[in-house]
Amino acid sequence: MDTLMNLLSLVGSLGLFLYGMKIMSEGLQKVAGDRLRSILAAMTKNRVMGVFTGILITAAIQSSSATTVMVVSFVNAGLMTLAQSIGVIMGANVGTTVTAWIISIIGFKMDIALWALPMLALGLPLIFSGKSSRKSWGEFIFGFSFLFMGLSYLQRSAEALNMGEWVANGLAHFGAENSFLTIIVFVIVGALVTMVVQASAATMAITLMLFDMHIPGFGFEQAAALAMGQNIGTTITANLAALTANTQARRAAMAHLLFNVFGVVVVLIMFKPFCNATSWFVTDVMHQEANDLFKLSMFHTAFNVFNVLLLIWFVKTIERIVCVILPMRESEEEYRLRFISRGLLSTAELSILEARKEIHLFAERTHRMFGMVRDLLHTEKDDDFNTLFSRIEKYENISDSMELEIANYLNKVSEGRLSSESKLQIRSMLREVTEIESIGDSCYNLARTISRRRSTNQEFSERQYEHIHSMMKLVDEALVQMILVVERNENQQVNVNKSFNLENEINNYRNQLKNQNIVDVNNKEYDYQMGVYYMDIIAECEKLGDYVVNVVEASSDQKEKKAS
């Protein structure tokens, strides 16, 4: 019974450690918010800056997985090139070694759990603050406290379970302590455990804890091999995130895997000299011969820095290799979401970026659909007409699917921890999606009216065609302006008044044509039925204009709230 309780305590301690790391990372990402995205965009102009960016961001948010998933999302959204992403991923591997140094310095030398509760007391008023930035700082403090509480409890549970004896007995089956087979096995074990836990920092904490126990047969080299395996295992998160992303994003995740596997293979070839050099540096240069944990932390850092210095000159080569492994699809299905990936995401905050890009694409598709309707009006051949009408019908189905998928995605994002500003953004984005789908419905209604008119074998008069063209031209201008408003970022200024002026112009023109239609029908210029089809088209165009201005209002509100 005691063994079961101790085992559950061990798993619970690991859970507390992982939860603390997740909360701490999310809190920092929310504090940084758009600044984090701006830093990534601004500092990846060349491969060296990209590496330093990866180091800084990963050291700050304490999660290489969060950084690489973020990078995959940016590549998926077209905000970062594949070459830029490879540099940031290289830097992320170095940045994640900070966790090992923190644990080495204070993790096992003092009871950090005693400090955790006072830290929670400091974070408590921030957690209940009405201001989202203060609340995010509170989450960071809570996460930091949980992380080290979990680490402390992990150590106690491991000692209670006699884990050192378990590991020593397991190692006895491998024969010689320093055999190369043992090193390979530990690399594989490190990779598998990290794949399951999906946090290299947690696996590194366990490795440091085991190494600190001075278990017979588990020396510096075995611990170093576990640390190398973690570098391979940590790539699983980004690859899962990229499963449903576009080809470029999957290539970025593949580059992460290739970089880490190649680094492990190279260091394994000269494993003993590498370990000896690390031991010499810590003992003779740093004068830390008494602190074995420093040796492991230094190996972890040296291994990743060495890989970066070795491979930074081959970014283009890595890019070419992943392009060969994952060739670009000749044609991706049009209805497929291009920017939203349904894989794992780091935080809800960063997922909003993908949704924004997808909404912009949605708006462009409805504009294209309206262009087809304008072409349909003057398509004479039956086969061409039927083909174009079927295409419009297909686009209407695409529109319905996109609305549903984007809305479901945004609802899923809203379930995560979000700042109050992001919650308002999601509300506005959901309204945008609904209104854009209504634009698609209007386009389809216009196409059906044109089809019904065609079945009568009657034509509109020249004046009717002239008025329809003028109305459609105004609607097209409104759609173009709407796309500019949806697309604009914080640094772009778009005059939204132009959209409101166009909407007024469309309304006035509809009223004018409505009155004129009554006069024309009475004057027998065309029969009543043609007048009905004519006014159906004009009225649907006016309704479409209303949906357009609703999108503009939702998008403008979103950006104004964000700015304030």
C-alpha positions in Angstrom: 0.0 0.0 0.0 2.9 2.3 0.9 4.5 1.6 -2.5 1.3 2.5 -4.3 0.9 5.8 -2.4 4.5 6.7 -3.0 4.1 5.9 -6.7 1.0 8.1 -6.9 2.8 10.8 -5.1 5.6 10.6 -7.7 3.2 10.9 -10.6 1.3 13.7 -8.8 4.6 15.6 -8.1 5.4 15.3 -11.8 1.9 16.6 -12.7 2.4 19.6 -10.4 5.8 20.3 -12.0 4.3 20.2 -15.5 1.3 22.2 -14.5 3.5 24.9 -12.9 5.6 25.1 -16.0 2.5 25.4 -18.2 1.0 28.1 -16.1 4.3 30.0 -15.9 4.9 29.8 -19.6 1.3 30.9 -20.5 1.4 33.8 -18.0 4.6 35.2 -19.6 3.3 34.7 -23.1 0.1 36.6 -22.2 2.2 39.4 -20.6 4.2 39.6 -23.8 1.2 39.2 -26.0 1.7 40.9 -29.4 5.1 42.2 -28.4 6.3 38.5 -28.5 5.0 38.3 -32.1 6.6 41.6 -33.0 9.9 40.5 -31.5 9.8 37.3 -33.6 8.9 39.1 -36.7 11.6 41.9 -36.2 14.5 39.8 -35.0 14.5 37.0 -37.6 15.9 39.0 -40.5 19.0 36.7 -40.6 19.9 33.3 -39.2 22.1 34.7 -36.4 19.4 37.0 -35.1 16.9 34.2 -35.5 19.1 32.0 -33.2 19.4 34.7 -30.6 15.6 35.3 -30.8 15.0 31.7 -30.2 17.4 31.7 -27.2 15.8 34.8 -25.6 12.2 33.8 -26.0 12.7 30.2 -24.8 14.8 31.3 -21.9 11.9 33.8 -21.0 9.0 31.4 -21.3 10.9 28.3 -20.2 9.5 26.0 -22.9 11.2 25.1 -26.2 8.0 23.3 -27.1 6.0 26.5 -26.8 8.5 28.4 -28.9 8.7 25.8 -31.7 4.9 25.4 -31.8 4.6 29.2 -32.0 7.1 29.2 -34.9 5.2 26.4 -36.7 2.1 28.6 -36.3 3.8 31.6 -37.7 5.1 29.6 -40.7 1.6 28.2 -41.2 0.2 31.8 -41.1 2.8 33.0 -43.7 4.4 35.4 -41.2 7.8 33.7 -41.2 9.8 31.9 -43.8 11.1 28.3 -43.5 14.7 29.6 -43.3 13.9 32.1 -40.5 12.0 29.4 -38.6 15.0 27.0 -38.6 17.2 29.7 -37.0 14.7 30.3 -34.2 14.3 26.6 -33.6 18.1 26.2 -33.2 18.0 29.0 -30.6 15.1 27.4 -28.8 17.2 24.3 -28.1 19.9 26.5 -26.4 17.3 28.6 -24.5 15.7 25.5 -22.9 18.9 24.7 -21.1 18.3 27.6 -18.7 15.8 25.3 -16.8 18.6 22.8 -16.0 20.8 25.6 -14.7 18.1 27.0 -12.4 17.5 23.5 -11.0 21.3 22.8 -10.6 21.8 26.1 -8.7 18.9 26.0 -6.3 16.7 23.0 -7.0 18.2 20.3 -4.7 20.3 22.5 -2.4 17.5 24.1 -0.5 13.9 23.3 0.2 12.3 25.5 -2.4 8.9 24.3 -1.3 9.3 26.5 1.8 9.6 29.6 -0.4 6.7 28.5 -2.7 3.9 29.3 -0.2 5.0 32.9 0.5 5.4 33.4 -3.3 1.8 32.2 -3.7 0.7 34.7 -1.1 2.4 37.5 -3.2 0.7 36.2 -6.4 -2.8 35.9 -4.9 -3.8 39.6 -5.1 -2.5 39.7 -8.7 -4.6 36.6 -9.7 -7.8 38.4 -8.6 -6.9 41.7 -10.1 -9.3 43.1 -12.7 -6.4 44.2 -15.0 -5.4 41.4 -17.3 -1.6 42.2 -17.3 -1.5 42.0 -13.5 -3.5 38.7 -13.6 -1.0 37.3 -16.1 1.9 38.2 -13.7 0.0 36.5 -10.9 -0.3 33.3 -13.1 3.5 33.5 -13.7 4.2 33.6 -9.9 1.7 30.8 -9.2 3.3 28.7 -12.0 6.8 29.3 -10.7 5.7 28.3 -7.2 4.0 25.1 -8.4 7.0 24.2 -10.5 9.4 24.2 -7.6 6.8 22.6 -5.2 6.5 19.8 -7.7 10.3 19.5 -8.0 10.6 19.3 -4.2 7.8 16.7 -3.9 9.3 14.7 -6.8 12.6 14.4 -5.0 10.9 13.2 -1.7 8.7 10.7 -3.6 11.7 9.3 -5.4 13.6 8.8 -2.2 10.5 7.2 -0.5 10.2 4.8 -3.5 14.0 3.9 -3.3 14.1 4.9 -7.0 17.9 4.8 -6.8 17.8 1.1 -6.1 15.4 0.5 -8.9 17.6 2.2 -11.4 20.7 0.5 -10.1 19.1 -2.9 -10.5 17.9 -2.0 -14.0 21.4 -0.9 -15.0 22.9 -4.2 -13.8 21.2 -5.9 -16.8 23.2 -3.8 -19.3 26.5 -5.2 -18.1 29.4 -2.7 -18.3 28.6 0.7 -16.8 30.3 2.6 -19.6 29.3 0.4 -22.6 28.2 2.2 -25.7 25.1 0.0 -25.8 24.1 1.5 -22.4 24.6 5.0 -23.8 22.4 4.3 -26.9 19.7 2.8 -24.7 19.6 5.9 -22.4 19.3 8.1 -25.5 16.3 6.1 -26.6 14.8 6.1 -23.1 15.3 9.9 -22.8 13.5 10.4 -26.2 10.6 8.1 -25.4 10.0 9.6 -21.9 10.1 13.1 -23.3 7.6 12.1 -26.1 5.2 10.9 -23.4 5.6 13.8 -21.0 5.9 16.3 -23.9 8.2 18.5 -21.8 12.0 18.2 -22.0 12.3 20.4 -18.9 10.4 17.8 -16.8 12.6 14.9 -18.1 15.7 17.0 -17.4 14.5 17.6 -13.9 14.1 13.9 -13.4 17.6 13.2 -14.9 19.2 15.8 -12.6 17.4 14.3 -9.6 18.6 10.7 -10.5 22.1 12.0 -11.1 22.1 13.8 -7.7 21.3 10.4 -6.0 24.7 9.0 -7.0 23.2 5.7 -8.1 25.7 2.9 -8.8 26.0 2.5 -12.6 24.2 5.8 -13.4 27.1 8.1 -13.9 27.7 11.4 -15.8 27.8 9.7 -19.2 24.4 7.9 -18.7 22.8 11.1 -17.5 24.3 13.0 -20.5 22.8 10.3 -22.8 19.4 10.8 -21.3 19.7 14.6 -21.8 20.6 14.0 -25.5 17.6 11.8 -25.9 15.3 14.5 -24.6 16.4 16.7 -27.5 14.9 14.2 -29.9 11.7 13.6 -27.8 10.9 17.3 -27.5 10.4 17.5 -31.3 7.1 15.5 -31.0 5.1 18.5 -29.8 5.9 20.7 -32.9 5.4 17.7 -35.2 2.0 17.0 -33.7 1.1 20.7 -34.0 2.0 20.6 -37.7 0.1 17.4 -38.6 -2.8 19.4 -40.1 -0.9 22.5 -41.0 0.3 23.5 -44.4 3.4 22.1 -46.1 5.7 24.9 -45.0 4.7 24.5 -41.3 5.3 20.7 -41.5 8.7 21.4 -43.0 9.5 23.7 -40.1 8.6 20.9 -37.6 10.6 18.4 -39.7 13.6 20.7 -39.7 13.4 20.7 -35.8 13.5 16.9 -35.8 16.4 16.6 -38.3 18.5 19.3 -36.5 18.2 17.4 -33.2 18.7 13.9 -34.5 21.8 15.0 -36.5 23.2 16.7 -33.4 22.8 13.6 -31.3 24.4 11.4 -34.0 27.4 13.8 -34.3 28.0 14.0 -30.5 27.6 10.2 -30.1 30.5 9.7 -32.5 32.8 11.7 -30.2 30.8 11.1 -27.0 33.6 10.3 -24.5 35.9 13.2 -25.6 32.9 15.5 -25.4 32.0 14.4 -21.9 35.7 14.6 -20.8 35.9 18.2 -22.2 32.8 19.2 -20.3 34.1 17.7 -17.0 37.4 19.5 -17.5 35.7 22.8 -18.1 33.5 22.6 -15.0 36.4 21.3 -12.8 39.4 23.3 -14.0 37.8 26.5 -15.5 34.7 27.0 -13.4 36.3 25.4 -10.3 33.0 23.6 -9.5 34.4 20.1 -9.0 32.1 19.5 -6.0 28.9 20.2 -7.9 28.1 17.2 -10.2 24.9 18.8 -11.4 26.9 21.7 -12.9 28.6 19.1 -15.1 25.3 17.8 -16.5 23.9 21.3 -17.0 27.1 22.3 -18.8 26.9 19.2 -21.0 23.3 20.0 -21.9 24.2 23.6 -22.8 27.5 22.7 -24.6 25.7 20.0 -26.6 23.1 22.4 -27.9 25.5 25.3 -28.5 27.9 22.9 -30.4 25.0 21.8 -32.6 24.0 25.4 -33.4 27.6 26.5 -34.2 27.9 23.4 -36.4 24.6 23.6 -38.3 23.9 27.4 -38.5 26.0 27.5 -41.7 23.8 24.8 -43.3 20.3 26.4 -42.9 19.8 26.5 -46.6 20.9 22.8 -46.9 18.5 21.8 -44.1 15.8 23.8 -45.9 16.5 21.9 -49.2 16.4 18.5 -47.4 13.1 19.1 -45.8 11.7 20.4 -49.1 12.7 17.1 -50.7 11.3 15.0 -47.8 8.0 17.0 -47.8 7.3 18.2 -51.4 4.7 20.9 -51.9 1.3 19.5 -52.8 0.4 20.2 -56.4 -3.0 21.5 -55.4 -4.5 21.7 -52.0 -8.3 21.3 -51.8 -9.9 24.7 -51.9 -12.2 24.1 -49.0 -9.4 23.2 -46.6 -8.5 25.7 -43.9 -5.1 27.1 -44.9 -3.9 28.7 -41.7 -5.7 27.0 -38.8 -3.9 23.8 -37.7 -6.0 21.4 -35.7 -2.9 20.0 -34.0 -1.6 20.9 -30.5 -1.1 24.6 -29.8 1.1 26.3 -27.2 -1.4 28.8 -25.8 -4.8 30.1 -26.7 -3.4 33.7 -27.0 -1.1 32.8 -29.9 -3.9 30.8 -31.7 -5.8 34.0 -32.4 -3.2 34.9 -35.0 -4.1 31.9 -37.1 -7.8 32.6 -36.9 -7.3 36.2 -38.0 -5.4 35.0 -41.1 -8.1 32.5 -41.9 -10.9 35.1 -41.6 -9.0 37.3 -44.1 -8.8 34.3 -46.5 -12.6 33.7 -45.9 -13.3 37.3 -46.9 -11.2 37.0 -50.0 -13.1 33.8 -51.0 -16.5 35.5 -50.7 -15.2 38.4 -52.9 -14.1 35.8 -55.5 -17.5 34.2 -55.3 -19.2 37.6 -56.0 -16.9 38.0 -59.0 -18.3 34.6 -60.3 -21.9 36.0 -59.8 -21.0 39.0 -62.0 -19.6 36.7 -64.7 -22.7 34.5 -64.4 -25.0 37.4 -65.4 -23.5 37.5 -68.9 -22.7 33.8 -69.4 -24.6 32.7 -72.5 -23.7 29.0 -73.3 -25.6 26.5 -71.3 -22.6 24.3 -70.4 -20.5 27.3 -69.3 -23.5 28.6 -67.3 -24.0 25.3 -65.5 -20.3 24.9 -64.8 -20.1 28.4 -63.3 -23.3 28.0 -61.3 -22.0 24.7 -59.9 -18.8 26.4 -58.9 -20.8 29.1 -57.1 -22.8 26.4 -55.4 -19.5 24.7 -54.3 -18.2 28.0 -52.9 -21.5 28.4 -50.9 -20.8 25.0 -49.3 -17.2 26.0 -48.7 -18.5 29.2 -47.0 -20.7 27.2 -44.7 -17.9 24.8 -43.8 -15.4 27.6 -43.2 -17.9 29.4 -40.9 -18.4 26.3 -38.8 -14.7 25.3 -38.6 -13.5 28.8 -37.7 -16.2 29.3 -35.2 -15.5 25.9 -33.6 -11.8 26.8 -33.5 -12.4 30.2 -31.9 -14.7 28.5 -29.3 -12.0 26.0 -28.5 -9.5 28.9 -28.2 -11.8 30.8 -25.8 -11.8 27.8 -23.4 -8.1 28.5 -22.7 -6.8 31.2 -20.4 -7.2 34.5 -22.2 -6.7 38.1 -21.4 -9.9 40.2 -21.4 -8.7 41.9 -24.6 -8.4 38.6 -26.3 -11.9 37.6 -25.2 -13.3 40.7 -26.8 -11.3 40.0 -30.0 -12.8 36.5 -30.2 -16.3 37.9 -29.7 -15.7 40.3 -32.6 -14.1 37.6 -34.8 -17.1 35.3 -34.3 -19.4 38.1 -35.5 -17.1 38.7 -38.5 -17.3 35.0 -39.5 -21.1 35.0 -39.2 -21.4 38.1 -41.4 -18.9 36.8 -44.0 -20.9 33.6 -44.3 -24.0 35.7 -44.9 -22.2 37.4 -47.8 -21.7 33.9 -49.3 -25.4 33.2 -48.9 -26.3 36.4 -50.6 -24.0 35.6 -53.5 -25.7 32.2 -53.9 -29.1 33.9 -53.7 -28.0 36.2 -56.5 -26.9 33.3 -58.6 -30.2 31.5 -58.1 -32.2 34.6 -59.2 -30.0 34.9 -62.3 -30.7 31.2 -63.0 -34.4 31.6 -62.6 -34.5 34.6 -64.9 -32.5 32.6 -67.5 -35.1 29.8 -67.4 -37.8 32.3 -68.6 -35.7 32.9 -71.8 -36.2 36.6 -71.3 -33.5 39.2 -71.1 -33.3 42.3 -68.9 -33.5 45.6 -70.7 -30.4 47.6 -71.4 -31.3 50.1 -68.7 -31.9 47.2 -66.2 -28.5 45.8 -67.0 -26.9 49.2 -66.7 -28.4 49.6 -63.2 -27.4 46.1 -62.1 -23.8 46.7 -63.3 -23.7 50.0 -61.3 -25.1 48.4 -58.2 -22.7 45.4 -58.5 -19.8 47.8 -59.0 -20.6 49.6 -55.7 -20.9 46.2 -53.9 -17.5 45.1 -55.3 -15.9 48.3 -54.1 -17.4 47.7 -50.6 -16.0 44.1 -50.6 -12.6 45.3 -51.6 -12.7 47.9 -48.8 -13.9 45.3 -46.3 -10.9 43.0 -47.1 -8.5 46.0 -46.5 -10.1 46.5 -43.1 -10.0 42.8 -42.1 -6.4 42.6 -43.3 -5.0 45.7 -41.7 -2.6 45.3 -38.8 -1.8 47.7 -35.9 0.6 49.8 -38.0 -1.8 50.3 -40.9 -4.5 53.0 -41.1 -7.6 52.2 -43.2 -10.4 54.7 -43.5 -13.4 52.8 -42.4 -15.6 55.8 -43.2 -15.3 54.8 -46.8 -17.1 51.6 -46.1 -20.0 53.4 -44.4 -20.2 55.9 -47.3 -20.4 53.1 -49.8 -23.1 51.4 -47.8 -25.2 54.7 -47.7 -24.6 55.0 -51.5 -25.9 51.4 -52.0 -29.0 52.1 -49.9 -29.8 55.3 -51.7 -29.3 53.7 -55.1 -31.6 50.7 -54.1 -34.3 53.1 -53.0 -34.0 55.1 -56.2 -34.2 52.0 -58.4 -37.1 50.6 -56.4 -39.2 53.7 -57.1 -38.1 53.8 -60.8 -39.0 50.1 -61.2 -42.7 50.9 -60.3 -42.8 53.6 -62.9 -41.1 51.4 -65.6 -43.5 48.5 -65.0 -46.5 50.9 -65.3 -45.0 52.3 -68.5 -44.8 48.7 -69.9 -41.0 49.0 -70.5 -40.8 45.4 -69.2 -43.3 43.0 -67.7 -44.0 42.6 -64.0 -42.1 39.2 -63.7 -38.8 40.7 -65.1 -39.3 43.6 -62.7 -39.5 41.1 -59.8 -36.2 39.3 -60.9 -34.6 42.7 -61.4 -35.6 44.0 -57.9 -34.6 40.7 -56.3 -31.1 41.2 -57.6 -31.0 44.9 -56.5 -32.4 44.1 -53.0 -30.0 41.2 -52.5 -27.1 43.4 -53.5 -28.2 45.9 -50.9 -28.5 43.2 -48.3 -25.0 42.0 -49.2 -23.8 45.6 -48.6 -25.3 45.5 -45.1 -23.4 42.3 -44.3 -20.2 43.9 -45.6 -20.6 47.0 -43.3 -21.3 44.6 -40.4 -18.0 42.9 -41.0 -16.3 46.3 -41.1 -17.9 47.3 -37.8 -16.9 44.1 -36.1 -13.3 44.3 -37.3 -13.0 48.0 -36.4 -14.4 47.4 -32.9 -11.9 44.5 -32.4 -8.9 46.7 -33.4 -10.1 49.7 -31.3 -10.6 47.6 -28.2 -7.2 46.1 -28.8 -5.5 49.5 -29.1 -7.2 50.8 -26.0 
